[in-house]
Amino acid sequence: MPRNFPLVLCIDDELVGLKVRKMVLERAGYQVLTATDGVSGISVFENEPVDVVVLDYSMPGMHGGEVASRLRQIKPHVPILLLSAYIGLPGEVTSLVDLYMTKTEGAPVLLQKLGRLLQQPVAAP
């Protein structure tokens, strides 16, 4: 069955932020899957036709850089937007993702950056 709306996977251990992000994205017309840690996020990513990932950096167990590295190994063509409360992240982390933004930038910036990622031509796997 064809999907009309992009499928976004949001990975974040902060439940309130995750629920708010899911609502914002669904209102904007996206289909949204969520995961509350890196391991379950990787599992969802492997098993679902995800179009784009919104990934939190600071999570217990496996931080966003480690998760992004694993996602790149599984499906290197899927864009990743990294979210963080921190302003400066190491280059080895930001080099693994397509875009980076701070959580304080808010929903309009998130939607604009997602739109930009999804308009980029996707390379064949």
C-alpha positions in Angstrom: 0.0 0.0 0.0 1.6 3.3 -1.0 2.1 6.0 1.6 1.2 9.6 0.9 3.0 11.1 3.8 6.7 10.7 4.9 7.3 8.4 7.8 9.4 10.0 10.5 11.1 8.1 13.3 11.6 10.1 16.5 14.1 8.7 19.0 14.3 10.5 22.4 14.3 9.3 26.0 12.4 12.4 27.1 8.8 11.4 26.9 7.2 14.8 27.1 9.3 16.2 24.3 8.7 13.0 22.2 4.9 13.3 22.6 4.9 17.0 21.7 7.2 16.4 18.7 4.9 13.5 17.5 1.8 15.8 17.8 3.5 18.7 15.9 4.7 16.4 13.1 1.3 14.6 12.8 -0.5 17.9 12.5 2.0 18.9 9.7 0.9 15.7 7.8 3.7 13.3 8.8 3.3 9.7 9.9 5.3 9.3 13.1 6.9 6.3 14.9 8.6 6.8 18.2 11.3 5.1 20.3 12.5 6.0 23.8 16.1 4.7 23.5 18.7 4.0 20.9 18.3 0.2 20.9 14.6 0.2 20.2 15.0 3.1 17.7 17.5 1.0 15.7 15.1 -1.9 15.8 12.2 0.2 14.5 14.5 1.7 11.8 15.5 -1.8 10.6 11.9 -3.0 10.4 10.0 0.0 9.1 10.2 2.0 5.8 11.4 5.2 7.6 11.9 8.3 5.4 13.7 10.5 7.9 14.9 10.3 11.5 14.7 12.9 14.3 17.3 11.8 16.8 18.0 13.2 20.3 21.7 13.4 21.2 21.7 13.0 25.0 20.2 9.7 25.9 21.3 7.1 28.6 23.0 4.0 27.4 23.7 5.0 23.8 24.0 8.7 22.8 22.8 10.1 19.5 26.2 9.8 17.8 26.3 6.1 18.4 22.8 5.6 17.2 23.4 7.7 14.1 26.5 5.6 13.3 24.4 2.4 13.5 21.6 3.9 11.4 24.1 4.8 8.7 25.4 1.2 8.6 21.8 -0.1 8.1 20.3 2.4 5.6 22.9 5.1 4.7 20.5 7.0 2.4 18.0 7.9 5.1 18.4 11.5 6.3 19.0 12.1 10.1 18.2 15.3 11.9 20.0 15.5 15.3 18.4 17.4 18.2 20.3 18.5 21.2 20.0 20.7 24.2 23.7 21.4 23.7 25.0 24.0 21.3 28.4 22.6 20.3 28.7 18.9 19.5 31.9 17.2 18.4 32.5 17.1 14.7 32.6 13.3 14.7 29.0 13.4 15.8 27.7 16.1 13.5 29.5 14.5 10.5 27.2 11.5 10.9 24.0 13.4 10.5 22.5 15.6 7.7 21.3 18.5 9.9 21.6 19.5 13.5 19.4 21.8 15.6 19.0 22.7 19.3 15.8 21.8 21.1 15.3 25.5 21.9 14.8 26.4 18.2 11.3 25.0 18.4 8.7 23.4 16.1 8.7 25.8 13.2 12.5 25.3 12.7 12.0 21.5 13.1 9.4 21.5 10.4 11.4 23.7 8.0 14.6 21.5 8.4 12.6 18.3 7.9 11.0 19.7 4.8 14.5 20.6 3.5 15.8 17.1 4.2 12.9 15.4 2.4 13.2 17.6 -0.7 16.8 16.6 -1.2 17.1 13.9 -3.9 17.5 10.5 -2.2 20.4 8.4 -3.5 19.6 4.8 -4.4 20.6 2.4 -1.7 
